[in-house]
Amino acid sequence: MIGRLAPLPVVAIHSTRDEFVSAEEVKRVMERASPPKQLWFVEASNHRFIDNTAELNRKLLQAMAWMKEQR
């Protein structure tokens, strides 16, 4: 399904220690996405980025700017 989103840009922001979805799984999903796409990791202790929400917020702003550039 993710492969059908093109030409819409796709960004995944993933916690390095997500307890629900492994890094390998998110990489597999993103491999199926067609460009334009980005996969970014944030050093955080859980799925909710509880100890690094500041970096998550920065990445979200970057993601929105990048998606806008892809128009």
mmCIF file of the N, C-alpha and C atoms, coordinates in Angstrom:
data_MODEL
# 
_entry.id   MODEL 
# 
loop_
_atom_site.group_PDB 
_atom_site.id 
_atom_site.type_symbol 
_atom_site.label_atom_id 
_atom_site.label_alt_id 
_atom_site.label_comp_id 
_atom_site.label_asym_id 
_atom_site.label_entity_id 
_atom_site.label_seq_id 
_atom_site.pdbx_PDB_ins_code 
_atom_site.Cartn_x 
_atom_site.Cartn_y 
_atom_site.Cartn_z 
_atom_site.occupancy 
_atom_site.B_iso_or_equiv 
_atom_site.pdbx_formal_charge 
_atom_site.auth_seq_id 
_atom_site.auth_comp_id 
_atom_site.auth_asym_id 
_atom_site.auth_atom_id 
_atom_site.pdbx_PDB_model_num 
ATOM 1   N N  . MET A 1 1  ? 0.812  -1.202 0.000  1.00 0.00 ? 1  MET A N  1 
ATOM 2   C CA . MET A 1 1  ? 0.000  0.000  0.000  1.00 0.00 ? 1  MET A CA 1 
ATOM 3   C C  . MET A 1 1  ? 0.852  1.261  0.000  1.00 0.00 ? 1  MET A C  1 
ATOM 4   N N  . ILE A 1 2  ? 1.926  1.285  0.776  1.00 0.00 ? 2  ILE A N  1 
ATOM 5   C CA . ILE A 1 2  ? 2.754  2.492  0.836  1.00 0.00 ? 2  ILE A CA 1 
ATOM 6   C C  . ILE A 1 2  ? 3.386  2.800  -0.518 1.00 0.00 ? 2  ILE A C  1 
ATOM 7   N N  . GLY A 1 3  ? 3.612  1.781  -1.315 1.00 0.00 ? 3  GLY A N  1 
ATOM 8   C CA . GLY A 1 3  ? 4.187  1.973  -2.635 1.00 0.00 ? 3  GLY A CA 1 
ATOM 9   C C  . GLY A 1 3  ? 3.293  2.731  -3.600 1.00 0.00 ? 3  GLY A C  1 
ATOM 10  N N  . ARG A 1 4  ? 2.015  2.838  -3.282 1.00 0.00 ? 4  ARG A N  1 
ATOM 11  C CA . ARG A 1 4  ? 1.058  3.530  -4.153 1.00 0.00 ? 4  ARG A CA 1 
ATOM 12  C C  . ARG A 1 4  ? 0.923  5.020  -3.849 1.00 0.00 ? 4  ARG A C  1 
ATOM 13  N N  . LEU A 1 5  ? 1.617  5.506  -2.835 1.00 0.00 ? 5  LEU A N  1 
ATOM 14  C CA . LEU A 1 5  ? 1.465  6.908  -2.445 1.00 0.00 ? 5  LEU A CA 1 
ATOM 15  C C  . LEU A 1 5  ? 2.157  7.882  -3.389 1.00 0.00 ? 5  LEU A C  1 
ATOM 16  N N  . ALA A 1 6  ? 3.174  7.414  -4.086 1.00 0.00 ? 6  ALA A N  1 
ATOM 17  C CA . ALA A 1 6  ? 3.899  8.303  -4.999 1.00 0.00 ? 6  ALA A CA 1 
ATOM 18  C C  . ALA A 1 6  ? 2.923  8.902  -6.002 1.00 0.00 ? 6  ALA A C  1 
ATOM 19  N N  . PRO A 1 7  ? 3.075  10.143 -6.336 1.00 0.00 ? 7  PRO A N  1 
ATOM 20  C CA . PRO A 1 7  ? 4.213  11.008 -6.072 1.00 0.00 ? 7  PRO A CA 1 
ATOM 21  C C  . PRO A 1 7  ? 4.128  11.780 -4.764 1.00 0.00 ? 7  PRO A C  1 
ATOM 22  N N  . LEU A 1 8  ? 3.226  11.410 -3.870 1.00 0.00 ? 8  LEU A N  1 
ATOM 23  C CA . LEU A 1 8  ? 3.166  12.090 -2.572 1.00 0.00 ? 8  LEU A CA 1 
ATOM 24  C C  . LEU A 1 8  ? 4.412  11.761 -1.757 1.00 0.00 ? 8  LEU A C  1 
ATOM 25  N N  . PRO A 1 9  ? 5.023  12.762 -1.105 1.00 0.00 ? 9  PRO A N  1 
ATOM 26  C CA . PRO A 1 9  ? 6.200  12.496 -0.284 1.00 0.00 ? 9  PRO A CA 1 
ATOM 27  C C  . PRO A 1 9  ? 5.823  11.753 0.999  1.00 0.00 ? 9  PRO A C  1 
ATOM 28  N N  . VAL A 1 10 ? 6.722  10.879 1.434  1.00 0.00 ? 10 VAL A N  1 
ATOM 29  C CA . VAL A 1 10 ? 6.513  10.084 2.649  1.00 0.00 ? 10 VAL A CA 1 
ATOM 30  C C  . VAL A 1 10 ? 7.689  10.318 3.584  1.00 0.00 ? 10 VAL A C  1 
ATOM 31  N N  . VAL A 1 11 ? 7.396  10.636 4.832  1.00 0.00 ? 11 VAL A N  1 
ATOM 32  C CA . VAL A 1 11 ? 8.435  10.767 5.853  1.00 0.00 ? 11 VAL A CA 1 
ATOM 33  C C  . VAL A 1 11 ? 8.034  9.887  7.025  1.00 0.00 ? 11 VAL A C  1 
ATOM 34  N N  . ALA A 1 12 ? 8.984  9.075  7.483  1.00 0.00 ? 12 ALA A N  1 
ATOM 35  C CA . ALA A 1 12 ? 8.790  8.302  8.714  1.00 0.00 ? 12 ALA A CA 1 
ATOM 36  C C  . ALA A 1 12 ? 9.810  8.795  9.726  1.00 0.00 ? 12 ALA A C  1 
ATOM 37  N N  . ILE A 1 13 ? 9.327  9.107  10.911 1.00 0.00 ? 13 ILE A N  1 
ATOM 38  C CA . ILE A 1 13 ? 10.198 9.508  12.020 1.00 0.00 ? 13 ILE A CA 1 
ATOM 39  C C  . ILE A 1 13 ? 10.038 8.435  13.078 1.00 0.00 ? 13 ILE A C  1 
ATOM 40  N N  . HIS A 1 14 ? 11.151 7.795  13.414 1.00 0.00 ? 14 HIS A N  1 
ATOM 41  C CA . HIS A 1 14 ? 11.077 6.601  14.252 1.00 0.00 ? 14 HIS A CA 1 
ATOM 42  C C  . HIS A 1 14 ? 11.992 6.732  15.465 1.00 0.00 ? 14 HIS A C  1 
ATOM 43  N N  . SER A 1 15 ? 11.501 6.308  16.603 1.00 0.00 ? 15 SER A N  1 
ATOM 44  C CA . SER A 1 15 ? 12.304 6.277  17.822 1.00 0.00 ? 15 SER A CA 1 
ATOM 45  C C  . SER A 1 15 ? 13.312 5.144  17.750 1.00 0.00 ? 15 SER A C  1 
ATOM 46  N N  . THR A 1 16 ? 14.514 5.395  18.214 1.00 0.00 ? 16 THR A N  1 
ATOM 47  C CA . THR A 1 16 ? 15.553 4.365  18.184 1.00 0.00 ? 16 THR A CA 1 
ATOM 48  C C  . THR A 1 16 ? 15.242 3.186  19.106 1.00 0.00 ? 16 THR A C  1 
ATOM 49  N N  . ARG A 1 17 ? 14.402 3.404  20.099 1.00 0.00 ? 17 ARG A N  1 
ATOM 50  C CA . ARG A 1 17 ? 14.047 2.311  21.008 1.00 0.00 ? 17 ARG A CA 1 
ATOM 51  C C  . ARG A 1 17 ? 12.526 2.143  21.115 1.00 0.00 ? 17 ARG A C  1 
ATOM 52  N N  . ASP A 1 18 ? 11.899 2.183  19.961 1.00 0.00 ? 18 ASP A N  1 
ATOM 53  C CA . ASP A 1 18 ? 10.452 1.968  19.891 1.00 0.00 ? 18 ASP A CA 1 
ATOM 54  C C  . ASP A 1 18 ? 10.141 0.550  20.360 1.00 0.00 ? 18 ASP A C  1 
ATOM 55  N N  . GLU A 1 19 ? 9.250  0.422  21.317 1.00 0.00 ? 19 GLU A N  1 
ATOM 56  C CA . GLU A 1 19 ? 8.928  -0.896 21.872 1.00 0.00 ? 19 GLU A CA 1 
ATOM 57  C C  . GLU A 1 19 ? 7.854  -1.639 21.078 1.00 0.00 ? 19 GLU A C  1 
ATOM 58  N N  . PHE A 1 20 ? 7.277  -0.996 20.075 1.00 0.00 ? 20 PHE A N  1 
ATOM 59  C CA . PHE A 1 20 ? 6.219  -1.625 19.293 1.00 0.00 ? 20 PHE A CA 1 
ATOM 60  C C  . PHE A 1 20 ? 6.640  -1.983 17.867 1.00 0.00 ? 20 PHE A C  1 
ATOM 61  N N  . VAL A 1 21 ? 7.435  -1.118 17.249 1.00 0.00 ? 21 VAL A N  1 
ATOM 62  C CA . VAL A 1 21 ? 7.853  -1.320 15.861 1.00 0.00 ? 21 VAL A CA 1 
ATOM 63  C C  . VAL A 1 21 ? 9.382  -1.256 15.811 1.00 0.00 ? 21 VAL A C  1 
ATOM 64  N N  . SER A 1 22 ? 9.994  -2.323 15.344 1.00 0.00 ? 22 SER A N  1 
ATOM 65  C CA . SER A 1 22 ? 11.456 -2.360 15.284 1.00 0.00 ? 22 SER A CA 1 
ATOM 66  C C  . SER A 1 22 ? 11.973 -1.477 14.144 1.00 0.00 ? 22 SER A C  1 
ATOM 67  N N  . ALA A 1 23 ? 13.226 -1.095 14.270 1.00 0.00 ? 23 ALA A N  1 
ATOM 68  C CA . ALA A 1 23 ? 13.873 -0.314 13.206 1.00 0.00 ? 23 ALA A CA 1 
ATOM 69  C C  . ALA A 1 23 ? 13.882 -1.109 11.907 1.00 0.00 ? 23 ALA A C  1 
ATOM 70  N N  . GLU A 1 24 ? 14.094 -2.414 12.011 1.00 0.00 ? 24 GLU A N  1 
ATOM 71  C CA . GLU A 1 24 ? 14.113 -3.256 10.820 1.00 0.00 ? 24 GLU A CA 1 
ATOM 72  C C  . GLU A 1 24 ? 12.760 -3.246 10.112 1.00 0.00 ? 24 GLU A C  1 
ATOM 73  N N  . GLU A 1 25 ? 11.697 -3.275 10.887 1.00 0.00 ? 25 GLU A N  1 
ATOM 74  C CA . GLU A 1 25 ? 10.351 -3.268 10.300 1.00 0.00 ? 25 GLU A CA 1 
ATOM 75  C C  . GLU A 1 25 ? 10.061 -1.946 9.596  1.00 0.00 ? 25 GLU A C  1 
ATOM 76  N N  . VAL A 1 26 ? 10.376 -0.839 10.233 1.00 0.00 ? 26 VAL A N  1 
ATOM 77  C CA . VAL A 1 26 ? 10.109 0.455  9.592  1.00 0.00 ? 26 VAL A CA 1 
ATOM 78  C C  . VAL A 1 26 ? 10.975 0.606  8.340  1.00 0.00 ? 26 VAL A C  1 
ATOM 79  N N  . LYS A 1 27 ? 12.196 0.082  8.365  1.00 0.00 ? 27 LYS A N  1 
ATOM 80  C CA . LYS A 1 27 ? 13.043 0.115  7.166  1.00 0.00 ? 27 LYS A CA 1 
ATOM 81  C C  . LYS A 1 27 ? 12.417 -0.711 6.041  1.00 0.00 ? 27 LYS A C  1 
ATOM 82  N N  . ARG A 1 28 ? 11.884 -1.876 6.380  1.00 0.00 ? 28 ARG A N  1 
ATOM 83  C CA . ARG A 1 28 ? 11.232 -2.720 5.359  1.00 0.00 ? 28 ARG A CA 1 
ATOM 84  C C  . ARG A 1 28 ? 10.037 -2.002 4.737  1.00 0.00 ? 28 ARG A C  1 
ATOM 85  N N  . VAL A 1 29 ? 9.249  -1.363 5.565  1.00 0.00 ? 29 VAL A N  1 
ATOM 86  C CA . VAL A 1 29 ? 8.082  -0.633 5.052  1.00 0.00 ? 29 VAL A CA 1 
ATOM 87  C C  . VAL A 1 29 ? 8.538  0.503  4.139  1.00 0.00 ? 29 VAL A C  1 
ATOM 88  N N  . MET A 1 30 ? 9.530  1.254  4.581  1.00 0.00 ? 30 MET A N  1 
ATOM 89  C CA . MET A 1 30 ? 9.982  2.394  3.787  1.00 0.00 ? 30 MET A CA 1 
ATOM 90  C C  . MET A 1 30 ? 10.673 1.963  2.503  1.00 0.00 ? 30 MET A C  1 
ATOM 91  N N  . GLU A 1 31 ? 11.255 0.783  2.485  1.00 0.00 ? 31 GLU A N  1 
ATOM 92  C CA . GLU A 1 31 ? 11.843 0.277  1.236  1.00 0.00 ? 31 GLU A CA 1 
ATOM 93  C C  . GLU A 1 31 ? 10.774 0.099  0.172  1.00 0.00 ? 31 GLU A C  1 
ATOM 94  N N  . ARG A 1 32 ? 9.547  -0.193 0.575  1.00 0.00 ? 32 ARG A N  1 
ATOM 95  C CA . ARG A 1 32 ? 8.441  -0.390 -0.369 1.00 0.00 ? 32 ARG A CA 1 
ATOM 96  C C  . ARG A 1 32 ? 7.868  0.926  -0.876 1.00 0.00 ? 32 ARG A C  1 
ATOM 97  N N  . ALA A 1 33 ? 8.162  2.016  -0.174 1.00 0.00 ? 33 ALA A N  1 
ATOM 98  C CA . ALA A 1 33 ? 7.663  3.330  -0.599 1.00 0.00 ? 33 ALA A CA 1 
ATOM 99  C C  . ALA A 1 33 ? 8.458  3.806  -1.802 1.00 0.00 ? 33 ALA A C  1 
ATOM 100 N N  . SER A 1 34 ? 7.771  4.460  -2.711 1.00 0.00 ? 34 SER A N  1 
ATOM 101 C CA . SER A 1 34 ? 8.440  5.054  -3.867 1.00 0.00 ? 34 SER A CA 1 
ATOM 102 C C  . SER A 1 34 ? 8.905  6.456  -3.509 1.00 0.00 ? 34 SER A C  1 
ATOM 103 N N  . PRO A 1 35 ? 9.965  6.928  -4.154 1.00 0.00 ? 35 PRO A N  1 
ATOM 104 C CA . PRO A 1 35 ? 10.394 8.311  -3.918 1.00 0.00 ? 35 PRO A CA 1 
ATOM 105 C C  . PRO A 1 35 ? 9.299  9.282  -4.319 1.00 0.00 ? 35 PRO A C  1 
ATOM 106 N N  . PRO A 1 36 ? 9.285  10.418 -3.685 1.00 0.00 ? 36 PRO A N  1 
ATOM 107 C CA . PRO A 1 36 ? 10.211 10.921 -2.677 1.00 0.00 ? 36 PRO A CA 1 
ATOM 108 C C  . PRO A 1 36 ? 9.879  10.374 -1.288 1.00 0.00 ? 36 PRO A C  1 
ATOM 109 N N  . LYS A 1 37 ? 10.921 10.007 -0.556 1.00 0.00 ? 37 LYS A N  1 
ATOM 110 C CA . LYS A 1 37 ? 10.724 9.437  0.784  1.00 0.00 ? 37 LYS A CA 1 
ATOM 111 C C  . LYS A 1 37 ? 11.929 9.721  1.655  1.00 0.00 ? 37 LYS A C  1 
ATOM 112 N N  . GLN A 1 38 ? 11.690 9.744  2.953  1.00 0.00 ? 38 GLN A N  1 
ATOM 113 C CA . GLN A 1 38 ? 12.741 9.958  3.948  1.00 0.00 ? 38 GLN A CA 1 
ATOM 114 C C  . GLN A 1 38 ? 12.423 9.086  5.164  1.00 0.00 ? 38 GLN A C  1 
ATOM 115 N N  . LEU A 1 39 ? 13.463 8.563  5.790  1.00 0.00 ? 39 LEU A N  1 
ATOM 116 C CA . LEU A 1 39 ? 13.335 7.837  7.056  1.00 0.00 ? 39 LEU A CA 1 
ATOM 117 C C  . LEU A 1 39 ? 14.326 8.442  8.020  1.00 0.00 ? 39 LEU A C  1 
ATOM 118 N N  . TRP A 1 40 ? 13.820 8.974  9.097  1.00 0.00 ? 40 TRP A N  1 
ATOM 119 C CA . TRP A 1 40 ? 14.657 9.624  10.099 1.00 0.00 ? 40 TRP A CA 1 
ATOM 120 C C  . TRP A 1 40 ? 14.470 8.938  11.442 1.00 0.00 ? 40 TRP A C  1 
ATOM 121 N N  . PHE A 1 41 ? 15.566 8.805  12.161 1.00 0.00 ? 41 PHE A N  1 
ATOM 122 C CA . PHE A 1 41 ? 15.537 8.224  13.501 1.00 0.00 ? 41 PHE A CA 1 
ATOM 123 C C  . PHE A 1 41 ? 15.834 9.299  14.530 1.00 0.00 ? 41 PHE A C  1 
ATOM 124 N N  . VAL A 1 42 ? 15.141 9.205  15.646 1.00 0.00 ? 42 VAL A N  1 
ATOM 125 C CA . VAL A 1 42 ? 15.362 10.102 16.775 1.00 0.00 ? 42 VAL A CA 1 
ATOM 126 C C  . VAL A 1 42 ? 15.776 9.244  17.959 1.00 0.00 ? 42 VAL A C  1 
ATOM 127 N N  . GLU A 1 43 ? 16.866 9.611  18.582 1.00 0.00 ? 43 GLU A N  1 
ATOM 128 C CA . GLU A 1 43 ? 17.321 8.920  19.788 1.00 0.00 ? 43 GLU A CA 1 
ATOM 129 C C  . GLU A 1 43 ? 16.295 9.186  20.895 1.00 0.00 ? 43 GLU A C  1 
ATOM 130 N N  . ALA A 1 44 ? 15.567 8.139  21.248 1.00 0.00 ? 44 ALA A N  1 
ATOM 131 C CA . ALA A 1 44 ? 14.529 8.264  22.277 1.00 0.00 ? 44 ALA A CA 1 
ATOM 132 C C  . ALA A 1 44 ? 14.297 6.899  22.913 1.00 0.00 ? 44 ALA A C  1 
ATOM 133 N N  . SER A 1 45 ? 13.773 6.914  24.121 1.00 0.00 ? 45 SER A N  1 
ATOM 134 C CA . SER A 1 45 ? 13.674 5.677  24.901 1.00 0.00 ? 45 SER A CA 1 
ATOM 135 C C  . SER A 1 45 ? 12.420 4.855  24.640 1.00 0.00 ? 45 SER A C  1 
ATOM 136 N N  . ASN A 1 46 ? 11.451 5.413  23.897 1.00 0.00 ? 46 ASN A N  1 
ATOM 137 C CA . ASN A 1 46 ? 10.238 4.621  23.644 1.00 0.00 ? 46 ASN A CA 1 
ATOM 138 C C  . ASN A 1 46 ? 9.467  5.164  22.436 1.00 0.00 ? 46 ASN A C  1 
ATOM 139 N N  . HIS A 1 47 ? 8.364  4.504  22.143 1.00 0.00 ? 47 HIS A N  1 
ATOM 140 C CA . HIS A 1 47 ? 7.508  4.836  21.003 1.00 0.00 ? 47 HIS A CA 1 
ATOM 141 C C  . HIS A 1 47 ? 7.010  6.280  21.059 1.00 0.00 ? 47 HIS A C  1 
ATOM 142 N N  . ARG A 1 48 ? 6.847  6.800  22.251 1.00 0.00 ? 48 ARG A N  1 
ATOM 143 C CA . ARG A 1 48 ? 6.291  8.141  22.435 1.00 0.00 ? 48 ARG A CA 1 
ATOM 144 C C  . ARG A 1 48 ? 7.357  9.239  22.469 1.00 0.00 ? 48 ARG A C  1 
ATOM 145 N N  . PHE A 1 49 ? 8.618  8.876  22.255 1.00 0.00 ? 49 PHE A N  1 
ATOM 146 C CA . PHE A 1 49 ? 9.717  9.846  22.261 1.00 0.00 ? 49 PHE A CA 1 
ATOM 147 C C  . PHE A 1 49 ? 9.756  10.619 23.577 1.00 0.00 ? 49 PHE A C  1 
ATOM 148 N N  . ILE A 1 50 ? 9.338  9.982  24.646 1.00 0.00 ? 50 ILE A N  1 
ATOM 149 C CA . ILE A 1 50 ? 9.079  10.659 25.921 1.00 0.00 ? 50 ILE A CA 1 
ATOM 150 C C  . ILE A 1 50 ? 10.253 11.491 26.425 1.00 0.00 ? 50 ILE A C  1 
ATOM 151 N N  . ASP A 1 51 ? 11.472 11.038 26.177 1.00 0.00 ? 51 ASP A N  1 
ATOM 152 C CA . ASP A 1 51 ? 12.625 11.766 26.698 1.00 0.00 ? 51 ASP A CA 1 
ATOM 153 C C  . ASP A 1 51 ? 13.334 12.611 25.646 1.00 0.00 ? 51 ASP A C  1 
ATOM 154 N N  . ASN A 1 52 ? 12.712 12.773 24.475 1.00 0.00 ? 52 ASN A N  1 
ATOM 155 C CA . ASN A 1 52 ? 13.333 13.594 23.446 1.00 0.00 ? 52 ASN A CA 1 
ATOM 156 C C  . ASN A 1 52 ? 12.283 14.221 22.522 1.00 0.00 ? 52 ASN A C  1 
ATOM 157 N N  . THR A 1 53 ? 11.244 14.767 23.125 1.00 0.00 ? 53 THR A N  1 
ATOM 158 C CA . THR A 1 53 ? 10.193 15.393 22.321 1.00 0.00 ? 53 THR A CA 1 
ATOM 159 C C  . THR A 1 53 ? 10.699 16.641 21.589 1.00 0.00 ? 53 THR A C  1 
ATOM 160 N N  . ALA A 1 54 ? 11.724 17.292 22.129 1.00 0.00 ? 54 ALA A N  1 
ATOM 161 C CA . ALA A 1 54 ? 12.268 18.472 21.459 1.00 0.00 ? 54 ALA A CA 1 
ATOM 162 C C  . ALA A 1 54 ? 12.832 18.090 20.088 1.00 0.00 ? 54 ALA A C  1 
ATOM 163 N N  . GLU A 1 55 ? 13.582 16.981 20.039 1.00 0.00 ? 55 GLU A N  1 
ATOM 164 C CA . GLU A 1 55 ? 14.134 16.524 18.751 1.00 0.00 ? 55 GLU A CA 1 
ATOM 165 C C  . GLU A 1 55 ? 13.016 16.045 17.827 1.00 0.00 ? 55 GLU A C  1 
ATOM 166 N N  . LEU A 1 56 ? 12.025 15.358 18.384 1.00 0.00 ? 56 LEU A N  1 
ATOM 167 C CA . LEU A 1 56 ? 10.881 14.951 17.571 1.00 0.00 ? 56 LEU A CA 1 
ATOM 168 C C  . LEU A 1 56 ? 10.218 16.170 16.939 1.00 0.00 ? 56 LEU A C  1 
ATOM 169 N N  . ASN A 1 57 ? 10.000 17.211 17.720 1.00 0.00 ? 57 ASN A N  1 
ATOM 170 C CA . ASN A 1 57 ? 9.380  18.427 17.187 1.00 0.00 ? 57 ASN A CA 1 
ATOM 171 C C  . ASN A 1 57 ? 10.228 19.052 16.083 1.00 0.00 ? 57 ASN A C  1 
ATOM 172 N N  . ARG A 1 58 ? 11.549 19.067 16.253 1.00 0.00 ? 58 ARG A N  1 
ATOM 173 C CA . ARG A 1 58 ? 12.433 19.589 15.203 1.00 0.00 ? 58 ARG A CA 1 
ATOM 174 C C  . ARG A 1 58 ? 12.294 18.761 13.932 1.00 0.00 ? 58 ARG A C  1 
ATOM 175 N N  . LYS A 1 59 ? 12.273 17.438 14.088 1.00 0.00 ? 59 LYS A N  1 
ATOM 176 C CA . LYS A 1 59 ? 12.147 16.558 12.926 1.00 0.00 ? 59 LYS A CA 1 
ATOM 177 C C  . LYS A 1 59 ? 10.794 16.742 12.240 1.00 0.00 ? 59 LYS A C  1 
ATOM 178 N N  . LEU A 1 60 ? 9.747  16.949 13.016 1.00 0.00 ? 60 LEU A N  1 
ATOM 179 C CA . LEU A 1 60 ? 8.431  17.188 12.416 1.00 0.00 ? 60 LEU A CA 1 
ATOM 180 C C  . LEU A 1 60 ? 8.434  18.454 11.564 1.00 0.00 ? 60 LEU A C  1 
ATOM 181 N N  . LEU A 1 61 ? 9.043  19.507 12.068 1.00 0.00 ? 61 LEU A N  1 
ATOM 182 C CA . LEU A 1 61 ? 9.138  20.742 11.289 1.00 0.00 ? 61 LEU A CA 1 
ATOM 183 C C  . LEU A 1 61 ? 9.971  20.536 10.029 1.00 0.00 ? 61 LEU A C  1 
ATOM 184 N N  . GLN A 1 62 ? 11.085 19.800 10.164 1.00 0.00 ? 62 GLN A N  1 
ATOM 185 C CA . GLN A 1 62 ? 11.908 19.481 8.997  1.00 0.00 ? 62 GLN A CA 1 
ATOM 186 C C  . GLN A 1 62 ? 11.101 18.674 7.979  1.00 0.00 ? 62 GLN A C  1 
ATOM 187 N N  . ALA A 1 63 ? 10.342 17.717 8.474  1.00 0.00 ? 63 ALA A N  1 
ATOM 188 C CA . ALA A 1 63 ? 9.550  16.864 7.588  1.00 0.00 ? 63 ALA A CA 1 
ATOM 189 C C  . ALA A 1 63 ? 8.524  17.682 6.814  1.00 0.00 ? 63 ALA A C  1 
ATOM 190 N N  . MET A 1 64 ? 7.859  18.595 7.498  1.00 0.00 ? 64 MET A N  1 
ATOM 191 C CA . MET A 1 64 ? 6.873  19.422 6.810  1.00 0.00 ? 64 MET A CA 1 
ATOM 192 C C  . MET A 1 64 ? 7.531  20.305 5.754  1.00 0.00 ? 64 MET A C  1 
ATOM 193 N N  . ALA A 1 65 ? 8.689  20.871 6.076  1.00 0.00 ? 65 ALA A N  1 
ATOM 194 C CA . ALA A 1 65 ? 9.398  21.702 5.117  1.00 0.00 ? 65 ALA A CA 1 
ATOM 195 C C  . ALA A 1 65 ? 9.855  20.866 3.922  1.00 0.00 ? 65 ALA A C  1 
ATOM 196 N N  . TRP A 1 66 ? 10.386 19.685 4.192  1.00 0.00 ? 66 TRP A N  1 
ATOM 197 C CA . TRP A 1 66 ? 10.844 18.804 3.104  1.00 0.00 ? 66 TRP A CA 1 
ATOM 198 C C  . TRP A 1 66 ? 9.676  18.401 2.200  1.00 0.00 ? 66 TRP A C  1 
ATOM 199 N N  . MET A 1 67 ? 8.544  18.045 2.804  1.00 0.00 ? 67 MET A N  1 
ATOM 200 C CA . MET A 1 67 ? 7.385  17.657 2.001  1.00 0.00 ? 67 MET A CA 1 
ATOM 201 C C  . MET A 1 67 ? 6.914  18.819 1.124  1.00 0.00 ? 67 MET A C  1 
ATOM 202 N N  . LYS A 1 68 ? 6.935  20.011 1.661  1.00 0.00 ? 68 LYS A N  1 
ATOM 203 C CA . LYS A 1 68 ? 6.534  21.179 0.882  1.00 0.00 ? 68 LYS A CA 1 
ATOM 204 C C  . LYS A 1 68 ? 7.478  21.398 -0.290 1.00 0.00 ? 68 LYS A C  1 
ATOM 205 N N  . GLU A 1 69 ? 8.778  21.158 -0.100 1.00 0.00 ? 69 GLU A N  1 
ATOM 206 C CA . GLU A 1 69 ? 9.763  21.299 -1.176 1.00 0.00 ? 69 GLU A CA 1 
ATOM 207 C C  . GLU A 1 69 ? 9.530  20.302 -2.311 1.00 0.00 ? 69 GLU A C  1 
ATOM 208 N N  . GLN A 1 70 ? 8.894  19.188 -1.994 1.00 0.00 ? 70 GLN A N  1 
ATOM 209 C CA . GLN A 1 70 ? 8.710  18.130 -2.983 1.00 0.00 ? 70 GLN A CA 1 
ATOM 210 C C  . GLN A 1 70 ? 7.594  18.415 -3.973 1.00 0.00 ? 70 GLN A C  1 
ATOM 211 N N  . ARG A 1 71 ? 6.859  19.470 -3.760 1.00 0.00 ? 71 ARG A N  1 
ATOM 212 C CA . ARG A 1 71 ? 5.745  19.827 -4.667 1.00 0.00 ? 71 ARG A CA 1 
ATOM 213 C C  . ARG A 1 71 ? 6.228  20.075 -6.058 1.00 0.00 ? 71 ARG A C  1 
# 
